[in-house]
Amino acid sequence: MAIILGVDPGSRVTGYGIIQCQGREQRYLGSGCIRTSGDELPERLKQIFDGLQEIIRQYQPSQFAIERVFMAKNADSALKLGQARGAAIVAATVAGLPVAEYSATQIKNAVVGTGRAQKAQVQHMVTQLLKLPAAPQADAADALAVAMCHYHTHQSLAALGGRASVRTYGRYR
């Protein structure tokens, strides 16, 4: 049985989603958003770090997955996103969790079946696949999709006998 924490990073809103997996079953444990406040980026990064540390303490995940940085139209936004990812990754590594990264295309493909899916399609499929009574917030749905992608990827690669197509840091449990 694995508990996976998925993260959709952002400097203002960081989504998180936790699923429990056993065999082919995926069960929703929780999700939400860490909404940062203040104008200073260092303080917002600390809020992301602290928020994720609390979530890790509460749910005790054994695996951590995060969306990989993509180059946005605005370089400043991409840099802030990278720093938010860094705060999240440090929270995971401080807790001793292995870190896996997935591109937005990999995540959408794993959950929706196409790498060009829209946000609403991801939200709908997450709701359906996890049998949720209502759609989670968009950032939380994206984070749940990251966790689901991680699980599906490792299930598929285990069946093929390898893990070559996913970037993982730390010890995989």
LUMTI-168300 format. One record per residue: chain; z, y, x of N, C-alpha, C in turn. Coordinates in Angstrom, 2 decimals. Each point is the difference from the previous one (the first is absolute). Example, Ala and Ser with C-alpha at 12.3 -4.5 7.8 and 13.67 -1.06 7.14 Angstrom:
BEGIN
{atom 'A', {7.80, -5.69, 13.19}, {0.00, 1.19, -0.89}, {0.00, 1.20, 0.90}}
{atom 'A', {-0.72, 1.05, -0.35}, {0.06, 1.19, 0.82}, {0.73, 1.09, -0.77}}
# end
This chain:
BEGIN
{atom 'A', {0.00, -1.18, 0.85}, {0.00, 1.18, -0.85}, {0.00, 1.24, 0.90}}
{atom 'A', {-0.84, 0.97, -0.33}, {-0.09, 1.23, 0.76}, {0.22, 1.20, -0.92}}
{atom 'A', {0.69, 0.99, 0.52}, {0.11, 1.28, -0.69}, {-0.77, 0.99, 0.86}}
{atom 'A', {-1.00, 0.64, -0.61}, {-0.90, 0.89, 0.71}, {0.19, 1.43, -0.49}}
{atom 'A', {0.20, 0.91, 0.94}, {0.06, 1.44, -0.30}, {-1.34, 0.60, 0.38}}
{atom 'A', {-0.71, 0.54, -0.98}, {-1.25, 0.70, 0.23}, {0.23, 1.49, -0.07}}
{atom 'A', {-0.68, 0.77, 0.86}, {0.18, 1.44, 0.03}, {-1.35, 0.72, -0.01}}
{atom 'A', {-0.09, 1.00, -0.87}, {-1.14, 0.91, -0.05}, {0.53, 1.35, 0.49}}
{atom 'A', {-0.22, 0.33, 1.29}, {0.65, 1.17, 0.59}, {-0.62, 1.32, -0.42}}
{atom 'A', {0.83, 1.01, -0.02}, {-0.42, 1.37, -0.25}, {1.09, 0.93, 0.47}}
{atom 'A', {-0.35, 1.20, 0.42}, {1.03, 0.92, 0.50}, {0.80, 0.64, -1.14}}
{atom 'A', {-0.56, 0.04, -1.19}, {0.71, 0.52, -1.17}, {0.49, -1.11, -0.93}}
{atom 'A', {-0.82, -1.04, -0.19}, {0.35, -1.13, -0.86}, {-0.37, -1.28, 0.73}}
{atom 'A', {0.99, -0.86, 0.23}, {-0.21, -1.31, 0.61}, {0.33, -1.04, -1.05}}
{atom 'A', {-1.00, -0.80, -0.37}, {0.23, -1.05, -0.98}, {0.52, -1.25, 0.68}}
{atom 'A', {0.82, -0.75, -0.71}, {0.47, -1.29, 0.50}, {-0.04, -1.02, -1.13}}
{atom 'A', {-0.22, -1.25, 0.38}, {-0.04, -1.08, -0.97}, {0.53, -1.26, 0.65}}
{atom 'A', {0.80, -0.74, -0.74}, {0.61, -1.22, 0.52}, {-0.37, -1.16, -0.92}}
{atom 'A', {-0.55, -1.06, 0.62}, {-0.32, -1.21, -0.75}, {0.65, -1.20, 0.69}}
{atom 'A', {0.28, -1.01, -0.80}, {0.52, -1.26, 0.51}, {-1.09, -1.04, -0.21}}
{atom 'A', {-0.29, -0.76, 1.04}, {-1.10, -0.97, -0.06}, {0.49, -1.38, 0.37}}
{atom 'A', {-0.46, -0.96, -0.78}, {0.28, -1.39, 0.30}, {-1.17, -0.82, -0.53}}
{atom 'A', {-0.61, -0.78, 0.89}, {-1.21, -0.74, -0.40}, {-1.07, 1.00, -0.39}}
{atom 'A', {-0.54, -0.17, -1.18}, {-1.02, 0.94, -0.51}, {0.60, 1.07, -0.90}}
{atom 'A', {1.28, -0.07, -0.22}, {0.68, 0.93, -0.91}, {0.40, 1.29, 0.70}}
{atom 'A', {-0.25, 1.11, -0.66}, {0.45, 1.31, 0.46}, {0.85, 0.60, -1.12}}
{atom 'A', {1.18, 0.46, 0.36}, {0.91, 0.56, -1.00}, {0.38, 1.42, 0.41}}
{atom 'A', {-0.09, 0.90, -0.94}, {0.37, 1.40, 0.22}, {1.51, 0.12, 0.15}}
{atom 'A', {0.45, 0.67, 1.05}, {1.43, 0.27, 0.18}, {0.34, 1.48, -0.21}}
{atom 'A', {-0.91, 0.88, 0.40}, {0.28, 1.42, -0.16}, {-1.09, 0.86, 0.61}}
{atom 'A', {-0.01, 1.25, -0.40}, {-0.95, 0.95, 0.56}, {0.45, 1.41, -0.33}}
{atom 'A', {-0.61, 0.95, 0.67}, {0.32, 1.39, -0.27}, {-0.61, 0.90, 1.05}}
{atom 'A', {0.49, 1.22, 0.03}, {-0.52, 0.99, 0.94}, {1.14, 0.74, 0.68}}
{atom 'A', {-0.18, 0.23, 1.27}, {0.90, 0.87, 0.74}, {-0.67, 1.36, 0.00}}
{atom 'A', {0.58, 0.94, -0.71}, {-0.56, 1.36, -0.09}, {0.79, 0.90, 0.94}}
{atom 'A', {-0.70, 0.52, 0.97}, {0.68, 0.83, 0.99}, {0.05, 1.44, -0.47}}
{atom 'A', {0.97, 0.73, 0.53}, {0.13, 1.41, -0.34}, {0.13, 0.82, 1.28}}
{atom 'A', {-0.24, 1.28, -0.12}, {0.11, 0.89, 1.15}, {-1.36, 0.29, 0.61}}
{atom 'A', {-0.05, 1.05, 0.77}, {-1.25, 0.42, 0.63}, {-0.17, -0.56, 1.41}}
{atom 'A', {1.08, -0.41, 0.61}, {-0.05, -0.46, 1.40}, {-0.35, -1.48, 0.06}}
{atom 'A', {-1.07, -0.32, 0.72}, {-0.45, -1.39, 0.11}, {1.07, -0.92, 0.60}}
{atom 'A', {0.71, 0.40, 1.06}, {1.02, -0.91, 0.54}, {1.04, -0.43, -1.05}}
{atom 'A', {0.41, 0.91, -0.86}, {0.98, -0.35, -1.03}, {-0.61, -0.97, -1.01}}
{atom 'A', {-1.26, 0.20, -0.37}, {-0.67, -0.92, -0.93}, {-0.15, -1.39, 0.62}}
{atom 'A', {-0.31, -0.05, 1.29}, {-0.12, -1.30, 0.69}, {1.35, -0.72, 0.00}}
{atom 'A', {1.07, 0.73, 0.20}, {1.34, -0.59, -0.04}, {0.30, -0.55, -1.40}}
{atom 'A', {-0.43, 0.71, -1.03}, {0.22, -0.47, -1.37}, {-0.76, -1.31, -0.26}}
{atom 'A', {-1.21, -0.11, 0.54}, {-0.77, -1.24, -0.14}, {0.72, -1.13, 0.73}}
{atom 'A', {0.40, 0.25, 1.24}, {0.72, -1.00, 0.79}, {1.27, -0.45, -0.71}}
{atom 'A', {0.83, 0.95, -0.42}, {1.27, -0.32, -0.67}, {-0.23, -0.75, -1.31}}
{atom 'A', {-1.01, 0.45, -0.78}, {-0.29, -0.65, -1.27}, {-0.43, -1.45, 0.19}}
{atom 'A', {-0.85, -0.23, 0.98}, {-0.44, -1.38, 0.25}, {1.12, -0.86, 0.57}}
{atom 'A', {0.84, 0.58, 0.82}, {1.15, -0.78, 0.49}, {0.87, -0.46, -1.16}}
{atom 'A', {0.21, 0.87, -0.97}, {0.81, -0.37, -1.17}, {-0.68, -1.11, -0.82}}
{atom 'A', {-1.30, 0.11, -0.18}, {-0.75, -1.02, -0.74}, {0.06, -1.34, 0.74}}
{atom 'A', {-0.13, 0.04, 1.31}, {0.10, -1.22, 0.81}, {1.39, -0.61, -0.13}}
{atom 'A', {1.04, 0.81, 0.02}, {1.37, -0.52, -0.18}, {0.17, -0.63, -1.37}}
{atom 'A', {-0.55, 0.64, -1.01}, {0.17, -0.47, -1.37}, {-0.75, -1.30, -0.27}}
{atom 'A', {-1.26, -0.09, 0.42}, {-0.84, -1.16, -0.34}, {-0.08, -1.07, 1.07}}
{atom 'A', {0.37, 0.31, 1.23}, {-0.02, -0.97, 1.10}, {-1.37, -0.69, 0.15}}
{atom 'A', {-1.09, 0.78, 0.14}, {-1.30, -0.65, 0.16}, {-0.09, -0.73, 1.34}}
{atom 'A', {-0.89, -0.98, 0.05}, {-0.23, -0.72, 1.26}, {-1.32, 0.44, 0.63}}
{atom 'A', {-0.81, 0.73, -0.76}, {-1.29, 0.45, 0.49}, {-0.27, 1.43, -0.45}}
{atom 'A', {-0.78, 0.71, 0.79}, {-0.31, 1.41, -0.25}, {-1.49, 0.22, 0.21}}
{atom 'A', {-0.64, 0.64, -0.97}, {-1.43, 0.30, 0.10}, {-0.22, 1.46, -0.38}}
{atom 'A', {-0.95, 0.63, 0.69}, {-0.26, 1.42, -0.22}, {-1.49, 0.26, 0.06}}
{atom 'A', {-0.43, 1.03, -0.74}, {-1.42, 0.37, 0.04}, {-0.31, 0.69, 1.32}}
{atom 'A', {-1.12, -0.37, 0.59}, {-0.48, 0.57, 1.25}, {-0.52, 1.42, -0.24}}
{atom 'A', {0.09, 0.85, 1.00}, {-0.48, 1.37, -0.10}, {-1.51, 0.01, -0.13}}
{atom 'A', {-0.48, 0.87, -0.85}, {-1.43, 0.25, -0.09}, {-0.21, 1.47, 0.33}}
{atom 'A', {-1.18, 0.33, 0.45}, {-0.28, 1.39, 0.35}, {-0.37, 0.77, -1.26}}
{atom 'A', {0.85, 0.91, -0.39}, {-0.25, 0.83, -1.17}, {-0.91, 1.16, 0.38}}
{atom 'A', {-0.41, 0.76, -0.98}, {-0.84, 1.17, 0.25}, {0.76, 1.05, 0.79}}
{atom 'A', {1.31, 0.04, -0.20}, {0.84, 1.00, 0.65}, {0.78, -0.67, 1.13}}
{atom 'A', {-0.25, 0.42, 1.23}, {0.67, -0.62, 1.16}, {1.51, 0.20, -0.05}}
{atom 'A', {0.46, 1.15, -0.48}, {1.43, 0.26, -0.08}, {0.67, -0.99, -0.96}}
{atom 'A', {-0.65, -0.29, -1.12}, {0.54, -0.98, -0.95}, {0.06, -1.39, 0.62}}
{atom 'A', {-1.03, -0.36, 0.74}, {-0.02, -1.32, 0.66}, {1.13, -0.11, 1.02}}
{atom 'A', {0.27, 1.08, 0.73}, {1.09, -0.02, 0.97}, {1.35, -0.17, -0.69}}
{atom 'A', {0.21, 0.73, -1.09}, {1.26, -0.12, -0.75}, {0.15, -1.40, -0.58}}
{atom 'A', {-1.09, -0.58, -0.49}, {0.03, -1.36, -0.52}, {0.39, -0.98, 1.10}}
{atom 'A', {-0.57, 0.20, 1.18}, {0.33, -0.86, 1.14}, {1.47, 0.09, 0.37}}
{atom 'A', {0.55, 1.20, -0.08}, {1.42, 0.17, 0.32}, {0.88, -0.65, -1.07}}
{atom 'A', {-0.41, 0.09, -1.26}, {0.75, -0.66, -1.08}, {-0.03, -1.52, 0.20}}
{atom 'A', {-1.18, -0.52, 0.39}, {-0.11, -1.43, 0.30}, {0.94, -0.37, 1.14}}
{atom 'A', {0.05, 0.86, 1.02}, {0.88, -0.27, 1.14}, {1.45, -0.11, -0.42}}
{atom 'A', {0.45, 0.91, -0.87}, {1.39, -0.05, -0.48}, {0.26, -1.31, -0.75}}
{atom 'A', {-0.97, -0.42, -0.80}, {0.15, -1.25, -0.76}, {0.01, -1.21, 0.93}}
{atom 'A', {-0.88, 0.00, 0.98}, {-0.07, -1.12, 0.94}, {1.28, -0.10, 0.82}}
{atom 'A', {0.55, 1.13, 0.41}, {1.26, -0.02, 0.76}, {1.13, -0.56, -0.87}}
{atom 'A', {0.04, 0.37, -1.27}, {1.03, -0.55, -0.90}, {-0.10, -1.52, -0.05}}
{atom 'A', {-1.23, -0.51, -0.07}, {-0.20, -1.46, -0.04}, {0.41, -0.65, 1.31}}
{atom 'A', {-0.40, 0.59, 1.13}, {0.30, -0.64, 1.29}, {1.48, 0.08, 0.33}}
{atom 'A', {0.67, 1.07, -0.41}, {1.46, 0.09, 0.20}, {0.69, -1.14, -0.75}}
{atom 'A', {-0.55, -0.37, -1.15}, {0.56, -1.09, -0.80}, {-0.46, -1.38, 0.50}}
{atom 'A', {-0.82, -0.03, 1.04}, {-0.47, -1.27, 0.56}, {-1.13, -0.64, -0.77}}
{atom 'A', {-0.70, 0.77, -0.81}, {-1.10, -0.56, -0.79}, {-1.32, 0.07, 0.76}}
{atom 'A', {-0.82, -1.04, -0.10}, {-1.34, 0.09, 0.57}, {-0.82, 0.96, -0.85}}
{atom 'A', {-0.93, 0.71, 0.62}, {-0.80, 1.01, -0.68}, {-1.46, -0.45, -0.04}}
{atom 'A', {-0.58, -0.03, -1.19}, {-1.42, -0.32, -0.17}, {-0.69, 1.21, -0.62}}
{atom 'A', {-1.23, 0.27, 0.45}, {-0.77, 1.14, -0.49}, {-1.27, -0.49, -0.67}}
{atom 'A', {-0.40, 0.69, -1.08}, {-1.23, -0.33, -0.71}, {-0.73, 1.29, -0.35}}
{atom 'A', {-1.32, -0.06, 0.05}, {-0.80, 1.16, -0.39}, {-0.01, 0.10, -1.52}}
{atom 'A', {-0.34, 1.18, -0.50}, {-0.11, 0.20, -1.45}, {-1.03, -0.95, -0.59}}
{atom 'A', {-1.08, -0.24, 0.72}, {-1.04, -0.91, -0.48}, {0.52, -1.43, -0.11}}
{atom 'A', {0.76, -0.45, 1.00}, {0.58, -1.36, -0.06}, {0.94, -0.13, -1.19}}
{atom 'A', {0.83, 1.02, -0.22}, {0.98, -0.03, -1.09}, {-0.70, -0.06, -1.36}}
{atom 'A', {-0.97, 0.87, -0.20}, {-0.73, 0.03, -1.28}, {-0.75, -1.30, -0.22}}
{atom 'A', {-0.60, -0.53, 1.04}, {-0.74, -1.25, -0.12}, {0.92, -1.16, -0.38}}
{atom 'A', {1.19, -0.04, 0.59}, {0.94, -1.09, -0.28}, {0.52, 0.05, -1.43}}
{atom 'A', {0.18, 1.19, -0.55}, {0.62, 0.13, -1.32}, {-1.02, 0.12, -1.12}}
{atom 'A', {-1.07, 0.75, 0.24}, {-0.98, 0.26, -1.05}, {-1.26, -0.86, 0.16}}
{atom 'A', {-0.34, -0.35, 1.24}, {-1.19, -0.79, 0.25}, {-1.15, 0.83, 0.54}}
{atom 'A', {0.23, 1.30, 0.15}, {-0.99, 0.88, 0.60}, {0.72, 1.07, 0.81}}
{atom 'A', {-0.51, 0.27, 1.19}, {0.61, 0.99, 0.87}, {-0.24, 1.43, -0.43}}
{atom 'A', {-0.83, 0.19, -1.02}, {-0.31, 1.34, -0.49}, {0.74, 0.31, -1.32}}
{atom 'A', {1.00, -0.77, -0.34}, {0.73, 0.19, -1.25}, {0.66, 1.38, -0.05}}
{atom 'A', {0.11, 0.52, -1.19}, {0.68, 1.28, -0.24}, {1.50, -0.25, -0.14}}
{atom 'A', {0.78, 1.07, 0.18}, {1.46, -0.10, -0.10}, {0.44, -0.61, -1.34}}
{atom 'A', {-0.63, 0.41, -1.08}, {0.37, -0.52, -1.33}, {-0.27, -1.50, -0.10}}
{atom 'A', {-1.05, -0.49, 0.65}, {-0.30, -1.44, -0.02}, {1.08, -0.77, 0.76}}
{atom 'A', {0.45, 0.54, 1.13}, {1.07, -0.64, 0.77}, {1.26, -0.05, -0.85}}
{atom 'A', {0.33, 1.11, -0.62}, {1.20, 0.09, -0.84}, {-0.07, -1.04, -1.14}}
{atom 'A', {-1.16, -0.11, -0.63}, {-0.18, -0.95, -1.10}, {0.17, -1.45, 0.48}}
{atom 'A', {-0.63, -0.34, 1.12}, {0.08, -1.38, 0.50}, {1.40, -0.37, 0.46}}
{atom 'A', {0.69, 0.94, 0.64}, {1.38, -0.25, 0.41}, {0.85, -0.29, -1.24}}
{atom 'A', {-0.18, 0.79, -1.04}, {0.74, -0.19, -1.25}, {-0.28, -1.37, -0.60}}
{atom 'A', {-1.27, -0.40, -0.02}, {-0.39, -1.28, -0.56}, {0.48, -1.18, 0.84}}
{atom 'A', {-0.24, 0.06, 1.31}, {0.33, -1.13, 0.88}, {1.50, -0.24, 0.11}}
{atom 'A', {0.79, 1.07, -0.05}, {1.46, -0.15, 0.08}, {0.64, -0.08, -1.39}}
{atom 'A', {-0.83, 0.04, -1.04}, {0.46, -0.11, -1.39}, {1.07, 1.05, -0.33}}
{atom 'A', {-0.30, 1.25, 0.36}, {0.94, 1.09, -0.24}, {-0.18, 0.54, -1.43}}
{atom 'A', {1.07, 0.45, -0.62}, {-0.12, 0.52, -1.37}, {-0.75, 1.33, -0.07}}
{atom 'A', {-0.01, 0.75, 1.10}, {-0.70, 1.29, 0.06}, {-0.48, 0.22, 1.42}}
{atom 'A', {-0.98, 0.87, 0.13}, {-0.54, 0.29, 1.33}, {1.01, 0.79, 0.82}}
{atom 'A', {0.20, -0.39, 1.25}, {0.88, 0.79, 0.87}, {-0.70, 1.30, 0.39}}
{atom 'A', {0.77, 0.94, 0.55}, {-0.58, 1.25, 0.51}, {-1.11, -0.36, 0.97}}
{atom 'A', {-0.98, 0.87, 0.15}, {-1.17, -0.29, 0.83}, {0.37, -0.35, 1.44}}
{atom 'A', {0.90, 0.76, 0.63}, {0.37, -0.28, 1.39}, {0.79, -1.30, 0.10}}
{atom 'A', {0.83, -0.30, -0.99}, {0.74, -1.26, -0.01}, {-0.96, -1.17, -0.22}}
{atom 'A', {-1.00, 0.18, -0.87}, {-1.00, -1.05, -0.22}, {-0.78, -0.27, 1.28}}
{atom 'A', {-0.34, 1.06, 0.72}, {-0.70, -0.18, 1.28}, {0.87, -0.78, 0.98}}
{atom 'A', {1.28, 0.28, 0.04}, {0.91, -0.71, 0.90}, {0.13, -1.47, -0.40}}
{atom 'A', {0.07, -0.27, -1.29}, {0.03, -1.39, -0.47}, {-1.30, -0.71, 0.39}}
{atom 'A', {-1.11, 0.72, -0.07}, {-1.29, -0.58, 0.41}, {0.01, -0.33, 1.48}}
{atom 'A', {0.64, 0.82, 0.82}, {0.11, -0.28, 1.44}, {0.77, -1.31, 0.20}}
{atom 'A', {1.12, -0.15, -0.71}, {0.81, -1.22, 0.12}, {-0.80, -1.21, -0.47}}
{atom 'A', {-0.73, 0.13, -1.10}, {-0.80, -1.10, -0.52}, {-1.13, -0.35, 0.97}}
{atom 'A', {-0.62, 1.00, 0.59}, {-1.05, -0.24, 0.99}, {0.56, -0.78, 1.19}}
{atom 'A', {1.18, 0.38, 0.45}, {0.62, -0.69, 1.12}, {0.21, -1.48, -0.34}}
{atom 'A', {0.53, -0.25, -1.17}, {0.25, -1.38, -0.41}, {-1.30, -0.79, -0.11}}
{atom 'A', {-1.00, 0.57, -0.68}, {-1.28, -0.69, -0.16}, {-0.67, -0.26, 1.34}}
{atom 'A', {0.06, 0.98, 0.89}, {-0.62, -0.14, 1.31}, {0.64, -1.14, 0.77}}
{atom 'A', {1.32, -0.05, 0.00}, {0.67, -1.05, 0.75}, {-0.14, -1.37, -0.65}}
{atom 'A', {-0.11, -0.03, -1.32}, {-0.26, -1.28, -0.69}, {-1.40, -0.50, 0.40}}
{atom 'A', {-0.98, 0.89, -0.03}, {-1.38, -0.39, 0.33}, {-0.13, -0.41, 1.46}}
{atom 'A', {0.60, 0.79, 0.89}, {-0.11, -0.31, 1.42}, {0.76, -1.27, 0.37}}
{atom 'A', {1.12, -0.24, -0.69}, {0.75, -1.24, 0.25}, {-0.85, -1.20, -0.39}}
{atom 'A', {-0.74, 0.14, -1.10}, {-0.87, -1.09, -0.45}, {-1.13, -0.23, 1.00}}
{atom 'A', {-0.42, 1.07, 0.67}, {-1.06, -0.12, 1.00}, {0.54, -0.35, 1.38}}
{atom 'A', {1.32, 0.08, 0.15}, {0.61, -0.39, 1.26}, {0.12, 1.10, 1.04}}
{atom 'A', {-0.03, 1.27, -0.41}, {0.13, 1.08, 0.98}, {0.39, 1.31, -0.65}}
{atom 'A', {0.28, 1.00, 0.85}, {0.36, 1.32, -0.50}, {-0.76, 1.07, 0.78}}
{atom 'A', {-1.22, -0.25, 0.37}, {-0.72, 0.89, 0.90}, {-0.45, 1.30, -0.63}}
{atom 'A', {-0.14, 0.10, -1.31}, {-0.60, 1.19, -0.58}, {1.01, 1.05, -0.48}}
{atom 'A', {1.27, -0.16, 0.29}, {0.98, 0.99, -0.42}, {0.78, 0.46, 1.22}}
{atom 'A', {0.23, 1.29, 0.08}, {0.77, 0.55, 1.11}, {1.47, -0.08, -0.38}}
{atom 'A', {0.76, -0.77, 0.76}, {1.42, -0.17, -0.25}, {0.76, 0.30, 1.28}}
{atom 'A', {1.06, 0.78, -0.14}, {0.85, 0.32, 1.13}, {1.36, -0.65, -0.24}}
{atom 'A', {0.63, -0.49, 1.03}, {1.30, -0.64, -0.14}, {-0.16, -1.47, -0.30}}
{atom 'A', {1.11, -0.63, -0.22}, {-0.01, -1.44, -0.26}, {-0.29, -0.24, -1.47}}
{atom 'A', {-0.98, -0.83, -0.29}, {-0.31, -0.34, -1.38}, {0.94, -1.09, -0.47}}
{atom 'A', {0.60, 0.22, -1.14}, {0.95, -0.98, -0.55}, {-0.63, -0.74, -1.13}}
# end
